[in-house]
């Protein structure tokens, strides 16, 4: 654990690190970038698209720059994590995400085959309205195994629970084989609520793995929960 760790909301100055976070999280310790495969674009093109989208900073979506928390040690960005409250403004993240991508990706790239859509839908989960959604977690290699990711998760939960009324649960979706992230959420009492496996081999034309899980936690007893894990934030 690192004593001089500082966690704050991301700003425009952090945008390149946030782009790294999105891409490295998507890779899940592989070389596969799902978004690039879906839209048949290069990593460079995807980075350009992400920069334009993040500058829009559309609230309550996975592409909101201000929705990221950034962990810093001695002024160096060492980790980041995204969150939002699903359907907080009456619009789902899925709709916001689709609209943003349609605005910044060339139209001919957006025309996916029926098979791609079938695979994507087969690996997707319905998000619970008014629930904290956690996505795109990343810690740079030299700073891993120091509980930075754990502190980012707890800080994210506290941020929403303290300032948004009626939010009493949280969810995350990740690849089952992303064991480092899976274990971090499990240690914080997140449980597997749903699991989806796409059996056909062409799933690997898009995704690095073929099994995703939705993990969630009930935060009705928030005082007891944060009391239990508060030592990790000190």
N, C-alpha and C positions, 0 to 999 in steps of 0.2 A: 504494500500500500504506500502511496506517495503523499507525504504530509503537505507539500506546497502546491497541491493541485487546486486549480481554480476553474469553476464551471460557469459559463455565461451564455447568453443567447448569441447566436451567430449574427454577424454584421456583413455588410458588403465587402469589407476587407478580408473576410474568411471565405469568399465565394469559391476560390480555387480549391481550397481544402474540402469544402462541402461537395464539390463535384468529385473529388477523389473518393470521398466517403460513399457517395451514391454508387460509383462504379465498383469500388472494392467490395462493398456490401453485396452488390449484384453478383459479382464473381464468386463469392463464398469460398474463397481459398482455391479457386480454379482460374483458368484463363478465359472462361466463357462469360460474355456479357449478354444477357438475355435480350435487352432492348436492342442491341445492335443486330442480333439475329432476327428479331421480330420485324424490324424495319429495313433490314439489309443496308445498314449504314456502318461506316467505320467508327472506331472509338473517337477519333478526332472530330467527326461530324456530330457524334452524340454529345461530346463535351461542349461544342458550340451551342447545340440546342439547349442543353441543361443550363448554360450560362444565361441565355436569353429568358428562359422560363423562370429561373431563380430570381432574376432581377425584377420580374413581375410581382414576386412575393405574394402569391394568392393565398389568403389565409385558410386554415383548416384543410390543408391538403399535404400530400407527401412531397410536393415540390415548393413548399413555402420556406424561404430562406430563414425567416425569423422563427420558424417552427423547429429549427435545429438548436441543440445545445452543443457548445464546443468546450472540450476540456483542454486546459493549457497548463504547462509546467514551465516556469521561468520565461514566459512569453511565447513559448513554442506550442503550436497546435498539435496535440497528441491523440485526440479522439473526438468523435462527434456522434450524435444520435438525433434522429428526427421523430417528431410526434405531432399528432393533431387530435381533435375530438371529432369523431365521425358524425357527419350530418348536422353539425352544430348550427349551420346557417340554412338548413333545409336542403342542402345539396350534398350528395355523396362524393367522397373522394374520387371514386371511379369516373364520375361525370366530369369533375374538375380536371382530372388528369387527362382524360380523352380530349377535352376541349383545348387544353394547353398544348398537347402534342400535335393536334390538328392545326394549330396556329403556327407552329414553328418547324414542323417537318414537311418536306416537299410532298405534295398531294399524291404523287405516283408512288411514294414510299409507303404511304398509309394503306394502300390497297393490299391487304393480306389475303392469302389463300384461305379457303374454308378450313383446310386442315390445320393451319396455324391457329386460327380462332378456336377450333375444337380443342387443341392442346392447351391453349391459354385458359379457356373456360374450365377445362378438366383439372387445372391446377389452381383455380381461384376459389376464394372463400367469401361468403357474405359477411360484411363487417357489421358489428352491432352498433346501432345508432346511439349517440351520446356516450360512447365509450372511448377511452384513451386508446389511440392506435400508435404503436411504436414500430419504427421502420428504419432501415439504413443505418445500422450501427457499425462503427469502425474505430479501431485503435491501431496506431502505427506499430510496426513489428517490434522495435526496440523497447516499447513501453507496455507490451502485453504481459499478462499474468501478474498484474499489480493492482487488480480490482478497479481499474479505471472504467471499464465497461459497466461494471456493477454500480459504480457511483453515478454514472450517466443515467442508468435506468431509474435508480431511486430518485435522483434529482428531477427527472422527467415526470415521474409519478407525483412527486410533491408539488411541482409547478402547477399541474392541472388540478389536483385535489384541493390545493389551497386557494385557488383563484377562480375556479369554475364550479358553480353550484350544480348539484345533482349528478355529478360525475362520480360513479362508484365502482367502476370496473375498468380493466385495461386488457388489450389484446395485442398479440404480435404474430406475424406470419413469417415462417422461415423454413429453409430446407432442413429436413430431419438430420442429414449428414453434416450440417454445419454445427458440429458438436460443441465448439467453444461457446457460441452464442446460445445454443440450446441449454447447455449446462448452466450458464449464467442466469438465464431466466428461471430455470428449474430451482436453483438455489434460492431464488427470491420468491418461491412458492407459486410460480406460474405452472399451470397444468395443461396437458394436451387435451383440447376440447374436440378437435376434429383432425382428420388425417386424410390426405388424398395422394394416391399413387397412380401415375399414368403408365400403364404396362407396355405400350408399344414403343419400340426403340427410337422412333423418330422424334420422341420428346427431347432427345439429346441434340437435335438440330436447333433447339431453342434454349433449353435450360441445362445447367451443369449437372443436375440430379433430377430424379423422377418422383421424389416424394416430398411433399410439403406438409407442415403441421400448423394448425392454429392453436396457440397457447393463450390462456386467459387467466385472470385473477380477479376475485371479488374483493373490493376495497371498502365494503360497508363499515368494517371495523378499522377505519384508517388509523386511529390513534394507536391501537395495539400493534398494527402492522409496522408503522414507522418507529414505534418504540423498540420493537424487536431488532430492527436493522439500522437504527440510528447511529450505532458505533461505526458503521461503514462510511458515514458522511462526516465524521469528525477528523 
